Amino acid sequence: MAGKAAVAVSAEPLGRTAEELAWAEALRGACEPEHHWRYRREFLLRNVGELPAAGSAQLQRLVSLSMVWANHVFLGCRYPPQVMEKALEMAEGIQVTGAPVHTTRDELVAKVKK
């Protein structure tokens, strides 16, 4: 068990307080894979500033945009242009490894038309 604890500690973002890490952990989805969570947690911690109050509109917006971004990266979901622009802007600098490459419907149709 000590080995798992050592891995978890080494994977924590540097320069974060225990309070910030606990705050972020409370936002993890019950079925969210570790690989997805690692990057969504980085998104949250990069964009949080002061920790928002539980249930606040600020918290709901931040969590929603983190999910938009993660769904886009890992599942290939698309959202209205203004939402995508904001989420991608907030995620600038996050280097995701192992994300799948998605083909959009428009790309598939364009290949068929050629």
N, C-alpha and C positions, 0 to 999 in steps of 0.2 A: 504493500500500500504506500510505503514511503516513496517508492519510485514514481508512482502516479502524481503524488503531491509535488515532487521535484519538477516534473514535466510541466505541471500546471503553473507553478510559480515562474519558471523560466519563460513561459509563453505570455506572461502578463505584459501589457504595455509599460514601457519605462516612463518614469516621471509622473505616475498617477498615484493618488492617495488611496488608501484602503476604502475610504468613503466613496470615492468615484468608482472604484472597481465593484464594490458591493451594489451601488446604484445601477451600474450597467448590467450586472449579473441578474438583477431582478427583472430586467426587460427582455431576457432571453425567452424565446418561444419554447414550449414544452417539447416539441418534436423537431426543433431546429438543429440540423447537423453541425458538428463542431467546426467543420471547414467554413460553412456559411456564417456561423456565429462569430468566428474570429474576425472576419472582415466587417460584419455589421457592427460589432462592438467597437472596432476602430473608427467606423463612420460616426457612431454615437459620441464617443469620447472626443473626437476631433472637433465636433460641432456643438458641444453642450455649453461651453462657457460656465456660468453658474448653474448648479444643479436645480432644475425646475421642480416646482411642487408637484406632488403626485396628483394625477388627474387634470393638471393644468392644460390649457390650450397649447402652450409652448411645448410641453412634453408630448402631447398627442401629435403635434405637427412634426417634431423631430423624429419620433418613432415611426410615423407614417412615411416620411421621406427616406428613412433608413431602410424600411421594407420595400419601398418602391425601387430604390437602388439595388438592393440585394436580389429582388425578384427579376429585375432587368438583367443583372450580371449572371445569375445562376440559373434562371428559368427562361430567359428570353422574353419576358413580358414587356409590353410597351404601354405607355401612358400618354396623356395629352402633352404636347410640346413644352408648355410652360412648366409642367411638373417635372418632366424629364430633364429639362435644362437646369432647374434648381437642384435636383438630386445629383446630377453629374457634376455640377459646380461644387457642391458640398463634398463630393467624393474625390476631388482633385488630389493627386498625390498618393492615393491608396493603390498599392501594387498588388493585384490579385493574381495568385498562381493557381493553376488547375481549374480555371473556369471553363465551362463548355463553350463551344462556338455554335451559335444558333443561325439558322437560315430563316429569313423572314418569308412570308407568303409572297410579298412583292418580288423578292429575289428569285423565288421558284418560278413564278409566272414569267418573269423576264427571260429566264433560261428556256422555257418552253416556247416562247414567241420567237426565239432566234432561229 
